[in-house]
Structure formats: structure tokens, C-alpha cells
Amino acid sequence: MSPPSNVIDGRALAEQIHGETSRRIVALQAAGVQPGLAFVRVGEDPASQVYVGMKERMSARLGIRSQTQVLPEATSEAELLRLIDLLNADPGVHGILVQAPLPRQIDPTRVYSAVLPQKDVDGFHPTNVGKLMLGDPTGFVPCTPAGVHELLIRSQVTLGGAEVVILGRGNIVGKPLAALLMQKARHANATVTVCHSQTRDLAAHCRRADVLVAAMGVAEFVRADMVKPGAVVVDVGVNRVHDPSAKSGSRLVGDVQFAAVQPVAGKITPNPGGVGPMTIALLMQNTVRAAEQASGRSGSTTDH
């Protein structure tokens, strides 16, 4: 049974990107370059284990050589920084991803700043953040906002002049996505409003949106009466809620009440199956671009 016509199939779009990435990997391998991606995980956070596992499997499927370094929960910041130095110096590692969350004793800002900008495929190094703000396409864009952007482009959503409302001002999704969509560039030129916990009359902002992106981490926050009929709704949220009927006693939901909002929306992402697969697709694409740049080969880049 096919999904309703207004549901954006993130898995199918991700497969398009994987096909493009795979061809670039074949070209690199023909030139004697094997793209390499290192994952670093500190502690045994169950969600982090799942996320890293998904990324490892996709790396293997596409032909990216991956390695995962798992450090104990009690690891000091200095020990983690020493590992990053080793990975920075390894010519076989083109991309480094330090999985969040990190334990309390470690400052994420220092860690992300320690990864070489040219290996920072997560796009969190200050150099890459600055390049994004300046509209410099040579930097790496964080994978989730880049995935949302690519999802909108490939779904033929008009962004030029569109009113975009982003719920959430985080450094991982909200801020970088706003920067992407407001650029004076092709597939951008949107008018962007970023809402947060102190926004007055948040629902009124939502109802004005041509494109509404929910990335605040509040389970099923967006209701049907908050959405303008025909708007594009993108659900980035991943929230675990109590559900006695589920085998595990809980289930994952997004930031949008999908069943209620879907009939109102012009287009909407499911959750799961929307933004998640695109995030992994952009991570793989970033890694391949890092390998191309390190080897002096020019590959195609996503036109932001």
C-alpha cells in the first residue's frame, strides 16, 4: 500500500542520494582512494548505540571504510582529545564523527573544535559554522539541516520568498537550517522565523508558515490548528513517550501530531521515514566529499 500522496518519502529520497554517493565512491576507489569514516562514542547510551550502528551499516553498504572507537563513560576530556588528535593525523580517516550526547565531564564545544575542519563531516567546527553563515560552500553543513534542505529541494518545494518557520533554535538543527534557507542563493532566499520557548503567540507564527519545521524536541507539539492549509510540514523531532501497549513500554514520536496534521498539510514528512534517512545520506555524502578534497579530486557538491 503506497503512502498518501502528500507524504514525503525520506527513505526514497535518501536512496537517490546514496546512488549518487556510490558513484563518487567508485570513482575514488578507481583512483586508489578508500573513503574512511571514524565514529567516536563515549559511554553506552542506548540511542547512541543505535544511531552509530545505523551509520556503520550504511558505510559498509556504500563502500566507506568505517571504524568505531568506544570509550568508557568515565573517559576524561583530555583522553578524548588525545584520540581525536590521533584520528586527525590518520590519512586513512577522512571524516570524524563524535556521537552526542557526551558525558557531563566533557565539554562538547572543545571536542567539536578539536576535530580538523576538513574532517568535520558533522559540520560543528567553528570554521564550518562560520562558512555556513557566510555562504561559503567549501565548508561542511550539519547533516540534519542539510538533509532537511535536500529533502525540500528534491520534493520541489519552492523556497524563494517562502515564509519558513523553524521551531527550535538549537545549534544542531534550528540555527544552521535558518542560515541555509536565508542565503542569497539558489534553493534558498526564504524569509525565516526561528521560534523558541520565549516566543510570544507561537501558534500565530506557525499558521503564517509556508514551510513549518518542528525541531524543538517536544512530543507531538504541533497540532492541526497550528498549520496553514497546504503548508509543508517537516518533523525533525525524536521523542520517547510512555506507551503501555508497546512491547518495550514506550514508543518514539515526532514533534508533530502526524495523523491530525497530515490532512491539513500540502506535504508532510513521516516520522520515522522522513528526516532520519536524509541525515545519514548527507553524512555519507559529506564523508565522500572530504575524501575527494583530501585527495585533490573535485566531486559534485550539493548546491546550497
N, C-alpha and C positions, 0 to 999 in steps of 0.2 A: 504494500500500500504506500503510495507516494505521499510526502508531506503536503500540507496545504500550500497553495501557490505563493502565498506571501511569506513563507518561512524560508529564511536564508540558510542554505545547507553549507555550514562551515567546513564540514568534512570534505565535500566535493571540491570546494574552492581550494582547500589545503592540498588536495591531491593534484590539482593543476600546478600549484607552486612546486610540489615535490617533483613533478615531472620535469619542470624547468631546471630545478636544482640538480637533479640526477644527471641531466645532460652536461651541466657545467662540471660536475664531479668526474664524469667520463673524460672530458677534455683535460682536466688537471692530471688525472691518472695517466693519460697518454703522454703527458709531458714529464712524468716521473714524480708528481706531487700527490701525496695522500693527505687529504684534509684531516686534521686532528682536533678533537674537542675534549677538554678536560672538565669534569664535573667535580666540585668540592662540596661535600656535605658534612656538617658538624652536628653530631648527635643523631638520635633515632626518631625524629619527628615523623609520624606515620604518613602525613600528607607529603612531606618532602621525599620520602622513600618512593611513594607512588609517582610523583612528578618526575623525579630523576630516572626512574625505571622506564617511563614512557619515552623520555628523551633518548635514553640509551638504546631502546629498541628501534626508534626511528633512525638514529645514527647508523646502526648496524644495517638496517634495510637499505639505506641510501648509499652506503659505502664510505661513511665517515668513520675513521678510527677513533673510538672514544675510550676514555679511562675515567674511573671514578675513585676519588680519594675520600674515604670516610674517616673522620676524626672523632675522638670521644667528645661527649658533651662538655667535659671539663677542660677541653683544649683552651690554652691561653691565646690571647690576640697575637702575641709575639710568635707563637708556634704556627698559627695560621698564616701570618705574614711571611714566615720563612718558606712555607710550602708554596705560596703564591710566587715568591721570588724564583723558586726552582722551576715552576711552570712557565714563568715569564722567559726564563733563559733556555727553555727547551725548544729547539727549532721545529720539532715534530708536533708541537702543540700550537695550533693557530687560533683557537678560541678557548676562553676560560669562563666558566660559569660557576659562581659561588651561590649555592642554593639558599634562599631565605626560607624561614627565619633563622637567624644566628642566635646562639645563647647570649644571655644577658651581659656576660663579661666581655663581649666582643663588640666593638663599635663598627657598625656596618659601613659608615661613611669612610672610615680609614681603610677598611678592607677593599671596598669598591675602587677607592682611589689608588690602591696598590697594584691593581691589575693594569698592565700596559694598555693604553688606549687602543692600540692596533689589535689587541687580543680580547678587548672588552665587548664580546658579542651580545652581552646583555644591555649595553648602552648606558651604564650607570656612572662611568668615569666622568669627572667634571669636564674634561676636554670634549667628550662626546655630547654631554648635556649642552655645553656652550655651542658646539657646532650645530646642534638641532635648533637652538634659539636663533642662531644667525642664518639659518637656511643653508648651511654648508652640507652638501650631500656626501662628503667623504667620511663623515662620522657614522657611528652605529646608533640606530634608534632602538630604544627598548622594545622587546619582542611583542608584548601585548598591545601597546598602542599602534605599533607598526602593523600588527595583524588586523586590528580593527580598521585601520586606514585602508589596507589592501582589500579587506572584506567589502568595504563600502565602494571602493573603486570597481572591483570585479562584479559587484551587484548592480552596477550602473546607477549608483546614487549620485545625483547632482550635488556637488559641494560648493561650487562657486556661488557666492551670495546667499547660501543657505544659513538659516538660523540653527546653530548647533548648541545644545545644552548638555553639559557634562556634569553628572552628579558625582562629586568626589574630586578632591584636589591633591591626591597623593602623588609622590614622586615617581611611582612605578607606572601609573596609568593616566590619571587626570591631567597633570601638568604637561607631560610630554605629548599627549594626544592633542591638547589645546594648541601647543606650539606647532604641531604638524598641520593641523587643519586651518590655522590662521596665516600660514605662509603665503607670500605673494608668489604662487607657483601653480603649475598645472595640478589638478586634483586637490586643490586647496581653496584659498580665498573665501573661507567661510567666516561668518560672524559668530564668535564663540563666547558663550557664557559658562563660567565654571561656578557651580553651586556647591555649598558645603554646609556644615552643621549650624553656621551662624547666618545663613541666607534667609532673608525675610520673604514670606509668601513663596516658598519654593515651588508649590504646585502651579502657581501662575507662570513661573519661568518655564516649567515643563510643558505647559499647554501651548506655549508660544513656539516650541521647537519643531523644526522640520526633521531634525535628527536628534534623538534623545539617547544618550549613552549613560547607562547606570553602572557606576564603578565605585560605590560607596561602602559595600560590604554590609548591607542591612537586608536581611532576608525578605524577599517579596515586598519591597518598599513601594515600588511603582504600581499604582492602581490604574484601572481603565480610565477613570475620570481625570487623570493627570496627563493624558496623552491626547494630542490633537489628532482628529481622524485623518488617516493617511500618512501619519508620521512614520519615519524609520526608527525602530527601537532596537538598540544593541545592548545586550545584557552581559556585563563582564563579571558580575558577582559570583562568588562561590561561597555558600554558607551551609553549615551543617545544622539541621534542625531536628528536634526530637520527634520521632515517629514510632509509636509502639507497634504499628502494623508491619514495620520493616524488620527484616531478619536481624539486622545489626542494632535495631532500636533507634536509628536515625537515618536521615536521607539528606542529599545535597540539593539545594535550591539556589536560584539566582537572586538578583535584586529586583526582578520584575515578576509580577503575578501573570505568568505566561498565558494561562487559559483565559483569563479575563481580558488581557490587553491584546492578544493576537487578533480577535475580530475587529478591533478598532484600528490597528496599525496598518500602514501601507506595506511595510516589510518589517520582519522581526527575526531576531536570532533565537534559536532554541538554546536551552541550557540543560544538559550538555549538548555538544554537537555544533556549537556556534563559534565562539571566540577561541575556545581552548585549542582546537586543532590548528587554527591560524597562528597562535602563539608559537607552537612547536615548529610549524612550517617556516616562520620568519627566523627562528633561532638557527635552523639548518641553513637557511639562505645566508644569514649573517656569517656563519662559520665558513661557508664556501667562499664568500667574498673576502673574508680575512685571509684565507689560503691563497686566493688569487692575488691579493695585494702583496702578500709576503713573498710570493714567487715572481712578482713583476708582470703577472698576466692580468689583462683587463677583462673583467666579466661584466655582464649586464647588471645594472643596479635598479632597484625599484624606484620608479620616478616619483619622488616626493616633491 
